[in-house]
Amino acid sequence: MRKAMKLLHTIGSCGLVGGLLASIVLLVAPAQNTRTVDLDVIAMADLSRYLIFPSLAVVLLTGLLAMVVHRPFQEMRWVWVKVLLGVTVFEAALGVIARASDKSGLADTSAAIYEICALLLLALANILLAIWRPRLDIWRVR
């Protein structure tokens, strides 16, 4: 069960990072005409609906279930930091992707690119925490 959670968590993380990178590509690519802008908006909506949010849901659920299945995770501080970062990414993604889907102007597009890049950095920080697994003794109460 633990390996299944880890596999699903890893696949979800790959989908999330890939979806965020694809969103950046859609926003950076210049629109040739009004029809292209409409197709970009549809593509962003589909990307968020079918890849980013399902991947994010899989990452959050499998991460929390991994804590239930593998009890030592409940006592590790890096896991709790990952939980906080994961919830932060989820909350930010709800607004950022919705705003990024509305490709109405250059200022909005560049702001959306920066916001998605920030989400991407948070997701990558979460992946780094999972690989590095620091002890985080700085929060120990003496």
N, CA, C and O atoms as CSV, one atom per row, in Angstrom:
chain,resi,resn,atom,element,x,y,z
A,1,MET,N,N,0.827,-1.196,0.000
A,1,MET,CA,C,0.000,0.000,0.000
A,1,MET,C,C,0.872,1.261,0.000
A,1,MET,O,O,0.557,2.246,-0.667
A,2,ARG,N,N,1.969,1.214,0.755
A,2,ARG,CA,C,2.856,2.371,0.844
A,2,ARG,C,C,3.502,2.667,-0.509
A,2,ARG,O,O,3.630,3.827,-0.902
A,3,LYS,N,N,3.910,1.609,-1.219
A,3,LYS,CA,C,4.536,1.799,-2.533
A,3,LYS,C,C,3.524,2.330,-3.548
A,3,LYS,O,O,3.875,3.130,-4.415
A,4,ALA,N,N,2.275,1.889,-3.442
A,4,ALA,CA,C,1.236,2.390,-4.338
A,4,ALA,C,C,1.005,3.882,-4.113
A,4,ALA,O,O,0.849,4.642,-5.068
A,5,MET,N,N,0.983,4.300,-2.844
A,5,MET,CA,C,0.826,5.726,-2.525
A,5,MET,C,C,1.990,6.531,-3.097
A,5,MET,O,O,1.794,7.606,-3.663
A,6,LYS,N,N,3.198,6.002,-2.944
A,6,LYS,CA,C,4.382,6.701,-3.441
A,6,LYS,C,C,4.342,6.813,-4.961
A,6,LYS,O,O,4.672,7.863,-5.512
A,7,LEU,N,N,3.939,5.739,-5.647
A,7,LEU,CA,C,3.856,5.756,-7.102
A,7,LEU,C,C,2.820,6.770,-7.585
A,7,LEU,O,O,3.098,7.565,-8.484
A,8,LEU,N,N,1.635,6.743,-6.995
A,8,LEU,CA,C,0.589,7.686,-7.386
A,8,LEU,C,C,0.995,9.129,-7.079
A,8,LEU,O,O,0.705,10.041,-7.852
A,9,HIS,N,N,1.667,9.324,-5.948
A,9,HIS,CA,C,2.136,10.654,-5.566
A,9,HIS,C,C,3.160,11.172,-6.581
A,9,HIS,O,O,3.129,12.341,-6.966
A,10,THR,N,N,4.050,10.303,-6.999
A,10,THR,CA,C,5.069,10.687,-7.977
A,10,THR,C,C,4.443,10.991,-9.342
A,10,THR,O,O,4.808,11.974,-9.986
A,11,ILE,N,N,3.517,10.164,-9.775
A,11,ILE,CA,C,2.833,10.392,-11.055
A,11,ILE,C,C,2.036,11.699,-11.008
A,11,ILE,O,O,2.043,12.469,-11.968
A,12,GLY,N,N,1.358,11.944,-9.901
A,12,GLY,CA,C,0.622,13.193,-9.749
A,12,GLY,C,C,1.537,14.408,-9.781
A,12,GLY,O,O,1.202,15.434,-10.373
A,13,SER,N,N,2.695,14.286,-9.140
A,13,SER,CA,C,3.669,15.395,-9.147
A,13,SER,C,C,4.171,15.671,-10.558
A,13,SER,O,O,4.320,16.827,-10.954
A,14,CYS,N,N,4.429,14.616,-11.310
A,14,CYS,CA,C,4.870,14.783,-12.707
A,14,CYS,C,C,3.788,15.469,-13.531
A,14,CYS,O,O,4.087,16.359,-14.327
A,15,GLY,N,N,2.544,15.067,-13.349
A,15,GLY,CA,C,1.434,15.693,-14.071
A,15,GLY,C,C,1.269,17.157,-13.709
A,15,GLY,O,O,1.002,17.989,-14.576
A,16,LEU,N,N,1.427,17.476,-12.426
A,16,LEU,CA,C,1.287,18.857,-11.975
A,16,LEU,C,C,2.375,19.743,-12.565
A,16,LEU,O,O,2.084,20.807,-13.112
A,17,VAL,N,N,3.619,19.313,-12.458
A,17,VAL,CA,C,4.734,20.108,-12.988
A,17,VAL,C,C,4.620,20.218,-14.510
A,17,VAL,O,O,4.835,21.296,-15.065
A,18,GLY,N,N,4.289,19.132,-15.181
A,18,GLY,CA,C,4.121,19.166,-16.633
A,18,GLY,C,C,2.987,20.084,-17.061
A,18,GLY,O,O,3.116,20.815,-18.043
A,19,GLY,N,N,1.889,20.051,-16.337
A,19,GLY,CA,C,0.760,20.926,-16.647
A,19,GLY,C,C,1.094,22.392,-16.447
A,19,GLY,O,O,0.692,23.241,-17.243
A,20,LEU,N,N,1.836,22.694,-15.375
A,20,LEU,CA,C,2.241,24.077,-15.140
A,20,LEU,C,C,3.200,24.560,-16.226
A,20,LEU,O,O,3.098,25.696,-16.689
A,21,LEU,N,N,4.135,23.691,-16.633
A,21,LEU,CA,C,5.061,24.055,-17.718
A,21,LEU,C,C,4.304,24.267,-19.030
A,21,LEU,O,O,4.608,25.197,-19.777
A,22,ALA,N,N,3.327,23.414,-19.313
A,22,ALA,CA,C,2.529,23.571,-20.532
A,22,ALA,C,C,1.720,24.869,-20.489
A,22,ALA,O,O,1.534,25.520,-21.517
A,23,SER,N,N,1.240,25.244,-19.305
A,23,SER,CA,C,0.510,26.510,-19.165
A,23,SER,C,C,1.407,27.689,-19.481
A,23,SER,O,O,0.989,28.639,-20.142
A,24,ILE,N,N,2.648,27.625,-19.005
A,24,ILE,CA,C,3.594,28.705,-19.295
A,24,ILE,C,C,3.846,28.793,-20.799
A,24,ILE,O,O,3.908,29.889,-21.356
A,25,VAL,N,N,3.991,27.647,-21.451
A,25,VAL,CA,C,4.213,27.640,-22.900
A,25,VAL,C,C,3.018,28.262,-23.627
A,25,VAL,O,O,3.204,29.047,-24.557
A,26,LEU,N,N,1.810,27.925,-23.218
A,26,LEU,CA,C,0.624,28.504,-23.857
A,26,LEU,C,C,0.551,30.012,-23.660
A,26,LEU,O,O,0.120,30.740,-24.554
A,27,LEU,N,N,0.972,30.476,-22.492
A,27,LEU,CA,C,0.916,31.909,-22.224
A,27,LEU,C,C,2.035,32.684,-22.923
A,27,LEU,O,O,1.849,33.836,-23.313
A,28,VAL,N,N,3.191,32.048,-23.077
A,28,VAL,CA,C,4.335,32.724,-23.694
A,28,VAL,C,C,4.187,32.782,-25.211
A,28,VAL,O,O,4.583,33.764,-25.838
A,29,ALA,N,N,3.621,31.736,-25.798
A,29,ALA,CA,C,3.474,31.686,-27.260
A,29,ALA,C,C,2.571,32.827,-27.722
A,29,ALA,O,O,1.445,32.962,-27.243
A,30,PRO,N,N,3.057,33.642,-28.645
A,30,PRO,CA,C,2.254,34.787,-29.091
A,30,PRO,C,C,1.055,34.338,-29.930
A,30,PRO,O,O,1.164,33.448,-30.774
A,31,ALA,N,N,-0.071,34.967,-29.680
A,31,ALA,CA,C,-1.280,34.661,-30.452
A,31,ALA,C,C,-1.209,35.375,-31.800
A,31,ALA,O,O,-0.859,36.554,-31.868
A,32,GLN,N,N,-1.538,34.661,-32.861
A,32,GLN,CA,C,-1.466,35.225,-34.212
A,32,GLN,C,C,-2.714,36.035,-34.555
A,32,GLN,O,O,-2.632,37.049,-35.248
A,33,ASN,N,N,-3.869,35.582,-34.065
A,33,ASN,CA,C,-5.113,36.287,-34.356
A,33,ASN,C,C,-6.131,35.974,-33.257
A,33,ASN,O,O,-5.823,35.267,-32.297
A,34,THR,N,N,-7.320,36.497,-33.406
A,34,THR,CA,C,-8.360,36.302,-32.391
A,34,THR,C,C,-8.722,34.839,-32.240
A,34,THR,O,O,-8.985,34.375,-31.130
A,35,ARG,N,N,-8.740,34.110,-33.336
A,35,ARG,CA,C,-9.078,32.679,-33.266
A,35,ARG,C,C,-8.032,31.922,-32.453
A,35,ARG,O,O,-8.384,31.014,-31.700
A,36,THR,N,N,-6.764,32.273,-32.588
A,36,THR,CA,C,-5.708,31.622,-31.822
A,36,THR,C,C,-5.854,31.921,-30.338
A,36,THR,O,O,-5.626,31.044,-29.503
A,37,VAL,N,N,-6.234,33.154,-30.000
A,37,VAL,CA,C,-6.453,33.510,-28.604
A,37,VAL,C,C,-7.578,32.664,-28.026
A,37,VAL,O,O,-7.469,32.162,-26.907
A,38,ASP,N,N,-8.664,32.504,-28.791
A,38,ASP,CA,C,-9.780,31.680,-28.332
A,38,ASP,C,C,-9.348,30.233,-28.116
A,38,ASP,O,O,-9.741,29.609,-27.130
A,39,LEU,N,N,-8.541,29.696,-29.031
A,39,LEU,CA,C,-8.051,28.328,-28.886
A,39,LEU,C,C,-7.121,28.200,-27.678
A,39,LEU,O,O,-7.132,27.179,-26.991
A,40,ASP,N,N,-6.313,29.239,-27.416
A,40,ASP,CA,C,-5.435,29.226,-26.248
A,40,ASP,C,C,-6.237,29.209,-24.950
A,40,ASP,O,O,-5.878,28.510,-24.003
A,41,VAL,N,N,-7.319,29.977,-24.908
A,41,VAL,CA,C,-8.172,30.003,-23.722
A,41,VAL,C,C,-8.806,28.638,-23.503
A,41,VAL,O,O,-8.869,28.155,-22.373
A,42,ILE,N,N,-9.271,28.021,-24.568
A,42,ILE,CA,C,-9.861,26.683,-24.469
A,42,ILE,C,C,-8.803,25.669,-24.023
A,42,ILE,O,O,-9.070,24.808,-23.184
A,43,ALA,N,N,-7.600,25.783,-24.595
A,43,ALA,CA,C,-6.517,24.867,-24.221
A,43,ALA,C,C,-6.141,25.034,-22.750
A,43,ALA,O,O,-5.915,24.038,-22.063
A,44,MET,N,N,-6.069,26.277,-22.251
A,44,MET,CA,C,-5.747,26.509,-20.837
A,44,MET,C,C,-6.835,25.924,-19.939
A,44,MET,O,O,-6.541,25.308,-18.914
A,45,ALA,N,N,-8.083,26.119,-20.328
A,45,ALA,CA,C,-9.186,25.584,-19.527
A,45,ALA,C,C,-9.135,24.059,-19.500
A,45,ALA,O,O,-9.301,23.447,-18.445
A,46,ASP,N,N,-8.906,23.451,-20.654
A,46,ASP,CA,C,-8.818,21.985,-20.711
A,46,ASP,C,C,-7.603,21.467,-19.955
A,46,ASP,O,O,-7.684,20.446,-19.271
A,47,LEU,N,N,-6.491,22.159,-20.073
A,47,LEU,CA,C,-5.273,21.763,-19.370
A,47,LEU,C,C,-5.479,21.785,-17.869
A,47,LEU,O,O,-5.060,20.865,-17.168
A,48,SER,N,N,-6.120,22.824,-17.376
A,48,SER,CA,C,-6.355,22.893,-15.935
A,48,SER,C,C,-7.406,21.888,-15.492
A,48,SER,O,O,-7.278,21.297,-14.420
A,49,ARG,N,N,-8.440,21.684,-16.296
A,49,ARG,CA,C,-9.523,20.771,-15.929
A,49,ARG,C,C,-9.095,19.302,-15.973
A,49,ARG,O,O,-9.483,18.516,-15.109
A,50,TYR,N,N,-8.297,18.933,-16.978
A,50,TYR,CA,C,-7.987,17.520,-17.172
A,50,TYR,C,C,-6.596,17.098,-16.713
A,50,TYR,O,O,-6.324,15.901,-16.625
A,51,LEU,N,N,-5.707,18.045,-16.418
A,51,LEU,CA,C,-4.357,17.662,-16.005
A,51,LEU,C,C,-3.933,18.296,-14.683
A,51,LEU,O,O,-3.553,17.584,-13.753
A,52,ILE,N,N,-3.991,19.611,-14.589
A,52,ILE,CA,C,-3.433,20.281,-13.413
A,52,ILE,C,C,-4.235,19.964,-12.156
A,52,ILE,O,O,-3.667,19.492,-11.171
A,53,PHE,N,N,-5.537,20.213,-12.168
A,53,PHE,CA,C,-6.318,19.981,-10.958
A,53,PHE,C,C,-6.439,18.512,-10.579
A,53,PHE,O,O,-6.335,18.198,-9.393
A,54,PRO,N,N,-6.654,17.587,-11.524
A,54,PRO,CA,C,-6.639,16.178,-11.114
A,54,PRO,C,C,-5.285,15.742,-10.558
A,54,PRO,O,O,-5.229,14.984,-9.590
A,55,SER,N,N,-4.197,16.215,-11.161
A,55,SER,CA,C,-2.868,15.871,-10.642
A,55,SER,C,C,-2.669,16.431,-9.247
A,55,SER,O,O,-2.123,15.761,-8.371
A,56,LEU,N,N,-3.107,17.649,-9.047
A,56,LEU,CA,C,-2.989,18.274,-7.734
A,56,LEU,C,C,-3.825,17.522,-6.697
A,56,LEU,O,O,-3.389,17.338,-5.561
A,57,ALA,N,N,-5.012,17.094,-7.084
A,57,ALA,CA,C,-5.855,16.316,-6.166
A,57,ALA,C,C,-5.196,14.985,-5.817
A,57,ALA,O,O,-5.214,14.566,-4.660
A,58,VAL,N,N,-4.612,14.320,-6.820
A,58,VAL,CA,C,-3.920,13.049,-6.566
A,58,VAL,C,C,-2.731,13.269,-5.629
A,58,VAL,O,O,-2.507,12.476,-4.713
A,59,VAL,N,N,-1.974,14.336,-5.854
A,59,VAL,CA,C,-0.814,14.617,-5.006
A,59,VAL,C,C,-1.250,14.862,-3.566
A,59,VAL,O,O,-0.665,14.305,-2.637
A,60,LEU,N,N,-2.273,15.689,-3.375
A,60,LEU,CA,C,-2.728,15.993,-2.017
A,60,LEU,C,C,-3.300,14.764,-1.323
A,60,LEU,O,O,-2.959,14.481,-0.174
A,61,LEU,N,N,-4.164,14.039,-2.014
A,61,LEU,CA,C,-4.793,12.870,-1.386
A,61,LEU,C,C,-3.787,11.762,-1.086
A,61,LEU,O,O,-3.819,11.181,-0.001
A,62,THR,N,N,-2.907,11.463,-2.018
A,62,THR,CA,C,-1.939,10.397,-1.765
A,62,THR,C,C,-0.918,10.815,-0.715
A,62,THR,O,O,-0.431,9.978,0.046
A,63,GLY,N,N,-0.592,12.099,-0.669
A,63,GLY,CA,C,0.312,12.574,0.371
A,63,GLY,C,C,-0.298,12.422,1.759
A,63,GLY,O,O,0.367,11.976,2.694
A,64,LEU,N,N,-1.563,12.796,1.885
A,64,LEU,CA,C,-2.232,12.652,3.182
A,64,LEU,C,C,-2.458,11.183,3.530
A,64,LEU,O,O,-2.307,10.783,4.684
A,65,LEU,N,N,-2.821,10.383,2.526
A,65,LEU,CA,C,-3.004,8.948,2.785
A,65,LEU,C,C,-1.685,8.258,3.137
A,65,LEU,O,O,-1.667,7.303,3.913
A,66,ALA,N,N,-0.588,8.744,2.568
A,66,ALA,CA,C,0.722,8.180,2.907
A,66,ALA,C,C,1.040,8.414,4.373
A,66,ALA,O,O,1.690,7.588,5.014
A,67,MET,N,N,0.582,9.540,4.904
A,67,MET,CA,C,0.785,9.810,6.328
A,67,MET,C,C,-0.030,8.852,7.184
A,67,MET,O,O,0.403,8.468,8.270
A,68,VAL,N,N,-1.196,8.467,6.707
A,68,VAL,CA,C,-2.037,7.526,7.450
A,68,VAL,C,C,-1.469,6.115,7.364
A,68,VAL,O,O,-1.428,5.390,8.359
A,69,VAL,N,N,-1.028,5.729,6.161
A,69,VAL,CA,C,-0.531,4.373,5.941
A,69,VAL,C,C,0.818,4.147,6.616
A,69,VAL,O,O,1.067,3.080,7.177
A,70,HIS,N,N,1.684,5.154,6.561
A,70,HIS,CA,C,3.035,5.031,7.114
A,70,HIS,C,C,3.135,5.960,8.322
A,70,HIS,O,O,3.478,7.133,8.180
A,71,ARG,N,N,2.836,5.437,9.500
A,71,ARG,CA,C,2.727,6.253,10.718
A,71,ARG,C,C,3.968,7.068,11.064
A,71,ARG,O,O,3.811,8.165,11.598
A,72,PRO,N,N,5.198,6.607,10.796
A,72,PRO,CA,C,6.349,7.462,11.123
A,72,PRO,C,C,6.338,8.815,10.408
A,72,PRO,O,O,6.963,9.765,10.879
A,73,PHE,N,N,5.631,8.910,9.275
A,73,PHE,CA,C,5.537,10.195,8.585
A,73,PHE,C,C,4.870,11.261,9.461
A,73,PHE,O,O,5.154,12.451,9.318
A,74,GLN,N,N,3.991,10.837,10.356
A,74,GLN,CA,C,3.264,11.794,11.185
A,74,GLN,C,C,4.177,12.526,12.162
A,74,GLN,O,O,3.823,13.596,12.656
A,75,GLU,N,N,5.335,11.963,12.441
A,75,GLU,CA,C,6.253,12.571,13.394
A,75,GLU,C,C,7.408,13.307,12.725
A,75,GLU,O,O,8.233,13.907,13.414
A,76,MET,N,N,7.481,13.275,11.414
A,76,MET,CA,C,8.579,13.924,10.697
A,76,MET,C,C,8.174,15.333,10.296
A,76,MET,O,O,7.119,15.539,9.696
A,77,ARG,N,N,9.010,16.290,10.627
A,77,ARG,CA,C,8.685,17.693,10.377
A,77,ARG,C,C,8.665,18.035,8.887
A,77,ARG,O,O,7.867,18.867,8.456
A,78,TRP,N,N,9.534,17.402,8.100
A,78,TRP,CA,C,9.558,17.721,6.677
A,78,TRP,C,C,8.244,17.342,6.008
A,78,TRP,O,O,7.850,17.962,5.020
A,79,VAL,N,N,7.562,16.326,6.539
A,79,VAL,CA,C,6.274,15.923,5.975
A,79,VAL,C,C,5.231,17.008,6.225
A,79,VAL,O,O,4.420,17.305,5.348
A,80,TRP,N,N,5.251,17.597,7.416
A,80,TRP,CA,C,4.297,18.654,7.732
A,80,TRP,C,C,4.574,19.917,6.918
A,80,TRP,O,O,3.646,20.641,6.555
A,81,VAL,N,N,5.849,20.181,6.632
A,81,VAL,CA,C,6.182,21.308,5.754
A,81,VAL,C,C,5.641,21.033,4.351
A,81,VAL,O,O,5.126,21.937,3.694
A,82,LYS,N,N,5.758,19.770,3.890
A,82,LYS,CA,C,5.209,19.394,2.586
A,82,LYS,C,C,3.690,19.566,2.559
A,82,LYS,O,O,3.133,20.008,1.554
A,83,VAL,N,N,3.026,19.220,3.650
A,83,VAL,CA,C,1.572,19.386,3.716
A,83,VAL,C,C,1.202,20.864,3.588
A,83,VAL,O,O,0.295,21.217,2.834
A,84,LEU,N,N,1.900,21.719,4.320
A,84,LEU,CA,C,1.615,23.154,4.248
A,84,LEU,C,C,1.891,23.715,2.851
A,84,LEU,O,O,1.112,24.514,2.333
A,85,LEU,N,N,3.002,23.293,2.248
A,85,LEU,CA,C,3.301,23.739,0.885
A,85,LEU,C,C,2.263,23.214,-0.110
A,85,LEU,O,O,1.866,23.930,-1.029
A,86,GLY,N,N,1.828,21.977,0.070
A,86,GLY,CA,C,0.828,21.396,-0.827
A,86,GLY,C,C,-0.501,22.119,-0.761
A,86,GLY,O,O,-1.133,22.362,-1.789
A,87,VAL,N,N,-0.928,22.464,0.444
A,87,VAL,CA,C,-2.181,23.214,0.602
A,87,VAL,C,C,-2.036,24.610,0.004
A,87,VAL,O,O,-2.974,25.131,-0.600
A,88,THR,N,N,-0.858,25.216,0.173
A,88,THR,CA,C,-0.596,26.532,-0.411
A,88,THR,C,C,-0.663,26.473,-1.932
A,88,THR,O,O,-1.262,27.345,-2.561
A,89,VAL,N,N,-0.055,25.457,-2.522
A,89,VAL,CA,C,-0.097,25.298,-3.979
A,89,VAL,C,C,-1.537,25.110,-4.443
A,89,VAL,O,O,-1.942,25.688,-5.452
A,90,PHE,N,N,-2.307,24.313,-3.723
A,90,PHE,CA,C,-3.700,24.064,-4.109
A,90,PHE,C,C,-4.510,25.353,-4.085
A,90,PHE,O,O,-5.228,25.658,-5.037
A,91,GLU,N,N,-4.393,26.108,-2.997
A,91,GLU,CA,C,-5.164,27.351,-2.892
A,91,GLU,C,C,-4.755,28.356,-3.965
A,91,GLU,O,O,-5.605,29.011,-4.568
A,92,ALA,N,N,-3.461,28.471,-4.195
A,92,ALA,CA,C,-2.985,29.421,-5.202
A,92,ALA,C,C,-3.390,28.983,-6.604
A,92,ALA,O,O,-3.719,29.820,-7.445
A,93,ALA,N,N,-3.370,27.693,-6.857
A,93,ALA,CA,C,-3.704,27.185,-8.192
A,93,ALA,C,C,-5.161,27.456,-8.547
A,93,ALA,O,O,-5.483,27.672,-9.716
A,94,LEU,N,N,-6.035,27.448,-7.563
A,94,LEU,CA,C,-7.445,27.707,-7.844
A,94,LEU,C,C,-7.643,29.066,-8.518
A,94,LEU,O,O,-8.413,29.188,-9.471
A,95,GLY,N,N,-6.948,30.074,-8.020
A,95,GLY,CA,C,-7.107,31.409,-8.594
A,95,GLY,C,C,-6.225,31.673,-9.799
A,95,GLY,O,O,-6.653,32.313,-10.759
A,96,VAL,N,N,-5.000,31.185,-9.754
A,96,VAL,CA,C,-4.034,31.504,-10.805
A,96,VAL,C,C,-4.448,30.925,-12.147
A,96,VAL,O,O,-4.414,31.630,-13.156
A,97,ILE,N,N,-4.830,29.678,-12.179
A,97,ILE,CA,C,-5.188,29.046,-13.448
A,97,ILE,C,C,-6.458,29.665,-14.021
A,97,ILE,O,O,-6.585,29.815,-15.236
A,98,ALA,N,N,-7.394,30.022,-13.149
A,98,ALA,CA,C,-8.616,30.667,-13.632
A,98,ALA,C,C,-8.297,32.016,-14.271
A,98,ALA,O,O,-8.848,32.349,-15.320
A,99,ARG,N,N,-7.410,32.795,-13.648
A,99,ARG,CA,C,-7.033,34.085,-14.221
A,99,ARG,C,C,-6.190,33.912,-15.482
A,99,ARG,O,O,-6.299,34.706,-16.417
A,100,ALA,N,N,-5.353,32.882,-15.510
A,100,ALA,CA,C,-4.490,32.664,-16.674
A,100,ALA,C,C,-5.305,32.242,-17.897
A,100,ALA,O,O,-4.889,32.484,-19.031
A,101,SER,N,N,-6.444,31.622,-17.679
A,101,SER,CA,C,-7.284,31.190,-18.798
A,101,SER,C,C,-7.869,32.373,-19.558
A,101,SER,O,O,-8.210,32.251,-20.734
A,102,ASP,N,N,-7.986,33.518,-18.887
A,102,ASP,CA,C,-8.499,34.718,-19.533
A,102,ASP,C,C,-7.327,35.497,-20.102
A,102,ASP,O,O,-6.723,36.316,-19.410
A,103,LYS,N,N,-7.004,35.240,-21.369
A,103,LYS,CA,C,-5.836,35.838,-22.017
A,103,LYS,C,C,-6.261,37.144,-22.697
A,103,LYS,O,O,-6.254,37.243,-23.924
A,104,SER,N,N,-6.633,38.149,-21.883
A,104,SER,CA,C,-7.199,39.367,-22.451
A,104,SER,C,C,-6.175,40.442,-22.759
A,104,SER,O,O,-6.413,41.269,-23.640
A,105,GLY,N,N,-5.037,40.462,-22.064
A,105,GLY,CA,C,-4.074,41.521,-22.324
A,105,GLY,C,C,-2.680,41.112,-21.924
A,105,GLY,O,O,-2.493,40.130,-21.205
A,106,LEU,N,N,-1.695,41.867,-22.390
A,106,LEU,CA,C,-0.295,41.540,-22.125
A,106,LEU,C,C,0.043,41.624,-20.643
A,106,LEU,O,O,0.764,40.772,-20.122
A,107,ALA,N,N,-0.472,42.646,-19.959
A,107,ALA,CA,C,-0.174,42.795,-18.538
A,107,ALA,C,C,-0.721,41.606,-17.747
A,107,ALA,O,O,-0.052,41.079,-16.859
A,108,ASP,N,N,-1.944,41.190,-18.080
A,108,ASP,CA,C,-2.534,40.041,-17.397
A,108,ASP,C,C,-1.747,38.770,-17.700
A,108,ASP,O,O,-1.539,37.936,-16.818
A,109,THR,N,N,-1.310,38.627,-18.949
A,109,THR,CA,C,-0.575,37.437,-19.353
A,109,THR,C,C,0.766,37.354,-18.645
A,109,THR,O,O,1.142,36.291,-18.152
A,110,SER,N,N,1.487,38.459,-18.590
A,110,SER,CA,C,2.797,38.419,-17.920
A,110,SER,C,C,2.628,38.204,-16.422
A,110,SER,O,O,3.453,37.527,-15.808
A,111,ALA,N,N,1.586,38.758,-15.822
A,111,ALA,CA,C,1.329,38.516,-14.401
A,111,ALA,C,C,0.996,37.044,-14.172
A,111,ALA,O,O,1.441,36.446,-13.193
A,112,ALA,N,N,0.210,36.463,-15.085
A,112,ALA,CA,C,-0.146,35.040,-14.962
A,112,ALA,C,C,1.089,34.161,-15.109
A,112,ALA,O,O,1.206,33.142,-14.429
A,113,ILE,N,N,2.007,34.542,-15.986
A,113,ILE,CA,C,3.239,33.762,-16.149
A,113,ILE,C,C,4.038,33.763,-14.856
A,113,ILE,O,O,4.545,32.725,-14.431
A,114,TYR,N,N,4.149,34.944,-14.225
A,114,TYR,CA,C,4.885,35.028,-12.961
A,114,TYR,C,C,4.207,34.220,-11.859
A,114,TYR,O,O,4.876,33.572,-11.054
A,115,GLU,N,N,2.881,34.262,-11.827
A,115,GLU,CA,C,2.147,33.509,-10.807
A,115,GLU,C,C,2.307,32.004,-11.013
A,115,GLU,O,O,2.497,31.258,-10.053
A,116,ILE,N,N,2.229,31.561,-12.269
A,116,ILE,CA,C,2.391,30.135,-12.547
A,116,ILE,C,C,3.825,29.700,-12.256
A,116,ILE,O,O,4.050,28.588,-11.777
A,117,CYS,N,N,4.792,30.568,-12.543
A,117,CYS,CA,C,6.188,30.259,-12.200
A,117,CYS,C,C,6.353,30.121,-10.693
A,117,CYS,O,O,7.092,29.254,-10.228
A,118,ALA,N,N,5.670,30.969,-9.925
A,118,ALA,CA,C,5.721,30.854,-8.461
A,118,ALA,C,C,5.111,29.530,-8.009
A,118,ALA,O,O,5.646,28.868,-7.120
A,119,LEU,N,N,3.988,29.142,-8.622
A,119,LEU,CA,C,3.386,27.835,-8.319
A,119,LEU,C,C,4.347,26.698,-8.657
A,119,LEU,O,O,4.485,25.737,-7.900
A,120,LEU,N,N,5.001,26.823,-9.793
A,120,LEU,CA,C,5.963,25.814,-10.220
A,120,LEU,C,C,7.112,25.698,-9.226
A,120,LEU,O,O,7.547,24.592,-8.902
A,121,LEU,N,N,7.604,26.834,-8.743
A,121,LEU,CA,C,8.681,26.808,-7.751
A,121,LEU,C,C,8.225,26.170,-6.444
A,121,LEU,O,O,8.988,25.432,-5.820
A,122,LEU,N,N,6.993,26.442,-6.022
A,122,LEU,CA,C,6.472,25.793,-4.816
A,122,LEU,C,C,6.346,24.282,-5.000
A,122,LEU,O,O,6.669,23.509,-4.098
A,123,ALA,N,N,5.876,23.873,-6.175
A,123,ALA,CA,C,5.761,22.440,-6.451
A,123,ALA,C,C,7.133,21.775,-6.479
A,123,ALA,O,O,7.304,20.668,-5.968
A,124,LEU,N,N,8.113,22.459,-7.083
A,124,LEU,CA,C,9.473,21.911,-7.121
A,124,LEU,C,C,10.108,21.887,-5.727
A,124,LEU,O,O,10.881,20.980,-5.418
A,125,ALA,N,N,9.788,22.875,-4.886
A,125,ALA,CA,C,10.272,22.863,-3.499
A,125,ALA,C,C,9.694,21.674,-2.746
A,125,ALA,O,O,10.373,21.059,-1.925
A,126,ASN,N,N,8.447,21.359,-3.027
A,126,ASN,CA,C,7.817,20.187,-2.414
A,126,ASN,C,C,8.505,18.903,-2.854
A,126,ASN,O,O,8.720,18.003,-2.042
A,127,ILE,N,N,8.852,18.812,-4.132
A,127,ILE,CA,C,9.560,17.637,-4.643
A,127,ILE,C,C,10.944,17.539,-4.012
A,127,ILE,O,O,11.389,16.453,-3.642
A,128,LEU,N,N,11.620,18.678,-3.889
A,128,LEU,CA,C,12.939,18.702,-3.264
A,128,LEU,C,C,12.883,18.239,-1.811
A,128,LEU,O,O,13.764,17.513,-1.351
A,129,LEU,N,N,11.847,18.658,-1.097
A,129,LEU,CA,C,11.685,18.198,0.294
A,129,LEU,C,C,11.506,16.680,0.358
A,129,LEU,O,O,12.029,16.028,1.262
A,130,ALA,N,N,10.774,16.125,-0.595
A,130,ALA,CA,C,10.552,14.679,-0.609
A,130,ALA,C,C,11.835,13.919,-0.892
A,130,ALA,O,O,12.037,12.823,-0.368
A,131,ILE,N,N,12.698,14.486,-1.712
A,131,ILE,CA,C,13.958,13.814,-2.049
A,131,ILE,C,C,14.989,13.998,-0.947
A,131,ILE,O,O,15.665,13.047,-0.554
A,132,TRP,N,N,15.106,15.228,-0.448
A,132,TRP,CA,C,16.141,15.566,0.519
A,132,TRP,C,C,15.797,15.072,1.920
A,132,TRP,O,O,16.676,14.569,2.619
A,133,ARG,N,N,14.550,15.199,2.345
A,133,ARG,CA,C,14.054,14.786,3.658
A,133,ARG,C,C,14.898,15.313,4.818
A,133,ARG,O,O,15.484,14.529,5.565
A,134,PRO,N,N,14.962,16.642,4.972
A,134,PRO,CA,C,15.768,17.194,6.066
A,134,PRO,C,C,15.119,16.914,7.419
A,134,PRO,O,O,13.911,16.692,7.499
A,135,ARG,N,N,15.909,16.924,8.462
A,135,ARG,CA,C,15.379,16.662,9.805
A,135,ARG,C,C,14.636,17.863,10.367
A,135,ARG,O,O,13.707,17.701,11.158
A,136,LEU,N,N,15.031,19.056,9.973
A,136,LEU,CA,C,14.387,20.292,10.423
A,136,LEU,C,C,14.362,20.404,11.945
A,136,LEU,O,O,13.308,20.621,12.543
A,137,ASP,N,N,15.529,20.256,12.561
A,137,ASP,CA,C,15.631,20.342,14.016
A,137,ASP,C,C,15.505,21.758,14.544
A,137,ASP,O,O,15.466,21.956,15.759
A,138,ILE,N,N,15.441,22.737,13.673
A,138,ILE,CA,C,15.385,24.111,14.140
A,138,ILE,C,C,14.082,24.404,14.880
A,138,ILE,O,O,14.007,25.374,15.634
A,139,TRP,N,N,13.054,23.574,14.672
A,139,TRP,CA,C,11.777,23.801,15.333
A,139,TRP,C,C,11.607,22.978,16.605
A,139,TRP,O,O,10.527,22.957,17.197
A,140,ARG,N,N,12.656,22.311,17.016
A,140,ARG,CA,C,12.550,21.459,18.206
A,140,ARG,C,C,12.387,22.344,19.441
A,140,ARG,O,O,13.152,23.286,19.646
A,141,VAL,N,N,11.397,22.034,20.251
A,141,VAL,CA,C,11.163,22.747,21.501
A,141,VAL,C,C,11.995,22.084,22.589
A,141,VAL,O,O,11.934,20.869,22.771
A,142,ARG,N,N,12.779,22.892,23.317
A,142,ARG,CA,C,13.660,22.317,24.353
A,142,ARG,C,C,13.171,22.634,25.713
A,142,ARG,O,O,13.788,22.232,26.700
